[in-house]
Amino acid sequence: KCDWEFSRVLFRSAEDDFQAFIETARAKSSVYAAAAYREPRRLSEIRRRLLDKETGLIEYIAAGDYLYSFVVTADRVSVHRLTPAESRDTLRLAKNYTQLVFSKEITYSDAAPAGRRLYKALLGAVAKEQLAGLKNLIIVPDRTLNYLPFETLVPGEDGKAGPAGVHFLLEDYRISYAPSASTLASILDRGERPEAGMDLLSVGDPIMNGFDETSGVEKSGEDVLLQYYRGRRFIFQPLEFASREMGSISRLIARNFRTIVSRGEATEERVKALDLAGYKIIHFATHSLLDENAASRSALVLTRDSRSVEDGFLQAGEIYNLKLDADLVVLSACQTAMGKMGKGEGIQGLARAFFCAGSKSVVASLWNINDRSTAHFMKLFYAGLTDGKVVQEALRQAKLKMCRSGDYQPYHWAAFVLIGEGNFGIPLHPASLWSRIL
């Protein structure tokens, strides 16, 4: 016990030093600066880079006692402010509504009344005038709104569409999210990149028994980090449907243009050794570990290899150092859109790390997802991508199909959000029709 306490003290000290180093490195990094600290863009630049006649941007700012919304379209700007009482009620309702939506037992009709109230508070003042005719919405949230899937808000009255007569905002718009308008513009300003030679890198379905306390795989120097995650009550259990998920999406991509790394091969060492810049899409189907106190410690869990110097945790602090050139990173794991709320930076975590490593956009999750329904969701999403749909529309159609089927609740499809640029297609090499059927 004394050894463990001493190790924990050393670990915390080392982590503090590492966090200080990361912050210093970020301050000197042009890539990170472009994704986090870029000077605010002029309105003319925002419109030129982000908006067109079909796209609008809504940025929310909670300042003092007030909640502001800035609505920008190609030809109009408006600012709206809720009273202190309205602001408090709206932020509280947003938090409660999100908890309601990710409850497995909540039906569409159960969620509708709160979703309608929240829609009126957040969008009602501008929907009819400024959002009419738009197809795409870019949402820049603040505070608890970072955790809200705007797609599940309910405009209008019952009976228009959807299961149980519920009409979600998802029916009306393709929705994407950004830490800020300036950040999104900076991501797009990275310029044209040579097209990656490979379409898909799929990593996942790791072997979990290497993390078991009785496995005997632990090595000196790794125990403290593993004990840290165990101390957060994380259970390293196998993912029953990860293999099915990886198989279903890989069959949609031509064999010569995909790389599948799973089970014993899905180690941290193997991932870091790959030419990650050579892939258009990088997909992770695994567990994730959320640390809302130290952003650099949020991690993706990979197979633990006793022969490797790596520990099996691909942490956010390590992801910053990866070299990506991806159009899209898909984090098919729990709470990957979550992290530490940074002052003036939004949420710092896995999604932000992949942006800084070079990804153009990230699909991540807002809560603990269901393994089985996620496998189905990802199959629908990738089918849309290989059919040539833009990323936003492929994600939207996957959600609509699950929503309209009547077999799934919002919990099963609303967790996945698109962060970053989404109004673009990814030129992929689809597999033959026979392979897709198999």
Sequence and secondary structure as in RCSB ss.txt:
>XXXX:A:sequence
KCDWEFSRVLFRSAEDDFQAFIETARAKSSVYAAAAYREPRRLSEIRRRLLDKETGLIEYIAAGDYLYSFVVTAD
RVSVHRLTPAESRDTLRLAKNYTQLVFSKEITYSDAAPAGRRLYKALLGAVAKEQLAGLKNLIIVPDRTLNYLPF
ETLVPGEDGKAGPAGVHFLLEDYRISYAPSASTLASILDRGERPEAGMDLLSVGDPIMNGFDETSGVEKSGEDVL
LQYYRGRRFIFQPLEFASREMGSISRLIARNFRTIVSRGEATEERVKALDLAGYKIIHFATHSLLDENAASRSAL
VLTRDSRSVEDGFLQAGEIYNLKLDADLVVLSACQTAMGKMGKGEGIQGLARAFFCAGSKSVVASLWNINDRSTA
HFMKLFYAGLTDGKVVQEALRQAKLKMCRSGDYQPYHWAAFVLIGEGNFGIPLHPASLWSRIL
>XXXX:A:secstr
 HHHHHHHHHHHHHHHHHHHHHHHHHHH HHHIIIII     HHHHHHHH  TTEEEEEEEEETTEEEEEEE SS
 EEEEEE HHHHHHHHHHHHHHHHHHT TT  HHHHHHHHHHHHHHHTTTTHHHHSTT  EEEEE  GGGGG  G
GG   S TTSSSGGG   GGGT EEEE S HHHHHHHHTT      SEEEEEEEEE  GGGSTTSS   TTTHHH
HHHHHHTT      TTHHHHHHHHHTTB GGGEEEEEETT BHHHHHHS GGGEEEEEEES EE  SS GGG EE
E B  TTSSS SEEEHHHHTT     SEEEEESTTTT EEEETTTEEEEHHHHHHHHT SEEEEESS   HHHHH
HHHHHHHHHHHTT  HHHHHHHHHHHHHHHSS  HHHHTTEEEEE  S      B  HHHHH 
